Structures are given as C-alpha cells and as structure tokens.
C-alpha cells in the first residue's frame, strides 16, 4: 500500500465529486488498488485536506468537467473525514520543496515521517460528517500555493534536483499522457522535456544532419504589425532553432524556427483554450512570419539574418571549444 495525496487544484467541484461519486481520478497510472489517498483542494492560499480513502477498482466513471485529463480512475472505499487542515505542515519534513516532493502527480510518499505526520494530523481533526467545499477560485491566488511553484531558473532547478532528484518529468515509454504546467517550467514544462528528447521524438531529423540550438534568447526577431493606419514595431523570441544540412540540395541549409506551445494545467475549459490559441499562439506565429516577410523593411530583415548567422557561428564555436576542453 502506498500513501498519496490527490490534489484537486482550485476546483471545489472536483473535490466534492470525488466524495459524492466515490471515485478518484489521476493523470498517471501510478495509483492503484489498496493505496491510501488524502484528498486535498486549494482554498485561498492553503491546500486543505478534508478526507482520505482507500482506492478500490478501476472504473470508467469520470464525472468531472475536465474528465479528459484523467487517464486512471478508480472507485474508493473506507472513506474518512476530518475538519480541513493545511497539508503544508509537510514542509516540516520536506522543506522548501515539500509540495514537489510529496504532492506532485500524486506520487507515493516514501518518507515514513511524512506519512506519520499526515496520519496524526488527520486523526487529531477526524470527524464523522463529510466537509464539502463551496467556493469560486480567485485569480490572484493562482500561484501562491507551493504546489504551483514554477521553476524557470537554472540555479533554482539545480537546488531543487539536489533536494528532490526525481522531480523532473521523464519520458518512460510510449503513449503516456503528460500534464504540463506551461512551456518553460524546468520541471513540468513542455519545452524542457522536448529539448532533452528532441532526436528521439523526431527521428526524421537525424543528429548527423541537423543542429538543435535550444538557447532561444539568442534569436530575437523584429517585425511590424499594422493596426488601422498605424504601423507598430514588434519583437518575439522563438523557443529554438533547428538547422538542417543536405548537400544534395541547391540550398544545402534550411533554418527551422521552433515554437513549443501547450495549454498547460490551468487552461482546462474550452473557452480558455480558444482564447489562448487566438490571442497568444496564432499572433506569435504571425510575428515570426512578419520578421522575414516583405512587410518588414529590407534593412531590418538583413540585420536579423546577419545577427542570427553570427550567433549561430558563435554557438557552434562554443560547442567545439567545450568538446575539446572535455
């Protein structure tokens, strides 16, 4: 039996449905029959636990509005209730990154001291009647809880991995469903995972004939957009560059601008996805196109190309120097 935490994020509706429908949904296939699960929901700035149960049998029942996110659903039994308490008490055991260590992806809690702390606090607050949450999530609380920690800084990443070596998302096999936080997060970000496994994911681009440059900050583009009678300057940054070489072609080099996009964990509703697609993703692609199109003056286009050539050469020289030094 494993001890786990099932976090319903900011959705009191999902939390309540787990209890009323007697079913639990997970984004991975780790949880299984016999596991003891503490049910948690984000209330304001706190992650509150008001129930625990034992997982029973696999089921197709997915009563939640965002049901497509849950690839592993099980019925529950032996449900117990408590006056809600904040599970951030686990920081006493797990330190600064307690949520990534104990909450992320409902991973098993392997430290006996953490399991005991949860059990003791639950029993201290135990009640006979269920507690149901009824609230609307507040936008200003979106990134306040520890489980929402976004890791975009390399230094912070190294500190985290030293404390929690298994924190990063890894590709372990085929046909997995991965829930990404966003594109750039070092732990649960799409960009990081794809860059690290690029040639395995895209075998049509062999490393012998291509060069992936993931240092996206090197390649800023400048273009223009027209609004009415006004022409405004715009700038954007791709997520990477892929250079292909084929000496059988008249133009042996081809430059591919790479852009990673995902809706992320927080955009579950269709209206949120549609808004993000039309207000962020499509305009981003149009800005890339404008940087090299005839609507951008020739001097700007030539300068962009020359800058990219120089930075690519410098990047290759750094790679060569690094290999020679090693």
N, C-alpha and C positions, 0 to 999 in steps of 0.2 A: 504494500500500500504506500502510495506517495501522498504527501501533503502539498496542496497547491492553493493559489489564490486566483479566483476568476474575477477580473476587474471589468465592470460594465461601462467604464469611462464615465461620461456625464449623463448617461441615459438611465433615468429612474424607471422608465417604461420597460427597458430590457431587464433591469434588476427585478422588478415586480413580476414580469412574465416568467422568469426562471422559477420563481416560487409558486405562482398560481398554476402554471402549466406543468410543473415538476419536470423540467428539462434544462440542461445546461449546454451551451454552445461554445466551441473553441475554434481558433483559427489554425490550429495544427493538430496532428494526430497523436501527440504525446499522452494526454489524459486518457485514462482507461478505467474500466470497471474496477471498483474497490478503492479508488482514490478518495481521500478526504479533501473537500474543497471549501474554502472560505469565500463567501460571496461579498463583493465589495463594489461600491459606487462612489464616484467623486461628487461630493456635496460641498459647494463653495470651494474652499482651498484644501479640504480634507478628503481623504479616502476612507470611507466609513464601511465597516463590516457589521451586518445585522443578522447574518445567518450562516450556517455551514451545513453540508450534507455529504452523502456518500454517492459516488457515481455508480449507476447500475448498468443498464443495457443500451446498446446503440439504437438510435431511433431516427426516423426521417422527419419528425415533428420539429419545425423551425418557426415558431410563432412571432419572431421579431421582424420589425420593418426592414432591417438590413440583413435579412437571413442569408443572402448570398455570401456573406463574409465567413460563415461558419461551416467548415468542412467536416467537423467532428462533433456530433451532438449525441448526448446520452441522457437517458432518464435518470432521475435522482430519487433517493430514499433516505430514511433516517435523518430527516431534516430537523435541525435545532435552531433556536432563535436566541437573540441577545439584544440588550439595549445597545444601539450602534456605538462603536468605538473606532478611533482613528488608528489604522494599521501602520502609520508612520512610526509607531513605537518600535518597529523592526529596525529603525536606524540605530537603536542601541546595540544591535548585533551586526548589522550590515554596513553601518557607517553612511557616508555621504551618498553612495550609490545603492542604497538599500532597495529601492524600487526596481532597478535594473537587475539586481541580484536575486530578488525574491518574487517580483510581480510580473516582469516582462514575459509575455507569451505563455502565462500560466505554467512556468517551468517548475519542476519539483523543488521543494525547499529541502535541501540536503543537510543543513546545519541543525542539529538537534536542539540547540539553544534557541534558535528562531522558532521552531515548531512548538517548543515548550512555552515560549513567551506568548505566542498566539493562543494556544490552548488555555493557559492560565488566565489571560485577559478575557477570553470568551466565557469561561466558566464563572469568572467574577461578575460578569454582566448578564449572565444567562437568564432568559425569561421564558414563559410558556406561550406567549402570544407573539405572532409574527409582526415585524415592523415593516411597513411599506413606505417608501419614499414617494413624495409627490412634489416635484419642483421642475422648473424650466432652467436649463443651463444658462449661465451668464457668460457672455463672450469675454469679459475682462478676466475671467478665471481660466482661460484656455491653456495657459502654460505655467500655472502656478504650482501644480502638484509635481512631486518628484518623479512620478511615473511618466510625465510628459517631457522629461529632460531631453533637449535636443543637443546632440554632440556634433558640432560643425568645426571645432577647433582641434588641430592635430595634437597639441600639447595636452589638452583635456582628455582626448582619446587615449593617449598613452597612459595617463594616470588611471583612467577607468579600466583599461585592459589589464593593468598590473593588479588591480583590486578584484576585477571580475573577468578572468580570462575567456570565459565562454559567452561574453556579452554580444559579440558580433553575429550578424545573420550570415549563415553559410549555405552554399548550395550543396545539398547532400544527395540529391537524386533527381529523377525526372518527375514531372507532373506534381510539383509542390505548389501550394498556394501561399504566397508570402504577402503579409500586410506591411507596407512601407509607411514610415512616418511622413516622409516627403522625399525630395530628390537628393538633398545634400547632407542629411544626417549621417554621421560616421558609423553609427551602429545599425540603424534601421532605415538607411537611405538607399534609394534605387541606384543613384549614380555610383556610390562606393562599391556596391555589390557587382554591378555590371562591369565597371572598370577592372576590378580584380579578376573577373572571369570572362573577359571580353572574347578571347580567342576560343574558349570552349563553347560559349554561347553562339558565336557567329563563325562557324568553320569555313564559310565562304571567303573569309578574309584571313588567309594564312599569314603567320608572322614573318615568313620568309620574303613576302612581297608587300608587306604593309608595316606602317609605324603608327602606333597609337600614342597620341600626346594628350594625357588627361589633365594637364595643367591649364585649365580653362582660362584663368586670369590673364594668361599671355595674349589672348586673342580677342581683344575688344574691337567691335565694329562700330562704324559711324555711318549713319544714313539719314534719310529725311522722310517725313510724313507730311501730307497735305491735309489741312483742315480748313475748308472753305477757301478763302483767299490767302491763308497763311501757310507758310512752309516752315516747319519746325525741325531742328536737328534732334536726332535720337541716337542712343547708343545701347548696345546689348552685348552680352558675353555668351559664347557657346559653351557647352559642357565639355567639349574636347574636339580634337581634330584627328582624323584618320587619313594618312597619306598612303595611297596605293601606287605601286610601280609595276608597269608592264612594258617591257622594251619592244614588244611586238606591235604596239600601237603607235600611231603617228605622234600623239601627245602622251608620252610614257607616264606622266604624273597626273594623278587625279586627287583632288582635295575634297574630303567629305567633312562637312560640319556636323558635329554630333550634338544632339539635344535630347536629354532624358526628361521625361515627364510622367508623373503619376498623380492620381487624385489624393493619395495619402489617406491616413486613417480617419482624419476629421471630416472628410467630404464623403458622406455616405448617401445623402439624398440626391435624387436625380437633378433637382434644381441647382444644388451646389456644384455638381459635376458639370452641368451645362454652362453655368456662369463662369466656372474656371476655364473651361475649354474655349469659350468665346472671348473672354476678357484677358486671359493670360497666354494660353498656348498658341492660338492662332495669331494674335498680334506679335508674339515673339518670333514665330516663323517668318512672318511678313517683314519684320525688321531685319532679319538675316538676309532675306532676298533683296531688300532695298539697298543694303550696303554695297552690292555689286551690280545693281541694275542701272539702266540709263537715266533713271530719275535722280540718281546721285551724280554730282558733277565729276568729271573725269579726274581732276586733281585729287579729290578725296578717295576715289576708287584706287588710283595708282598708289597713293600713300598707304592705304590699308593693305594692299597686296605686298608692297615692299616691306612694311613692318612685319607682316606675317612670315615672309620669307626669312628675314633677318632673325626673328625669334625662333623659327624652326631650326635654322642652322645652329644657333646658339644652344638650343636644346639638345640637338644631336651631338655637338661637341662636348657638352656636359656629360652625356651618356658615355661617350668614348673615354673621356677622362676618368669617369667613375669606374669603368670596367678595367682600365689599365692600372688604376690605383689599387683595386681589389686584387 
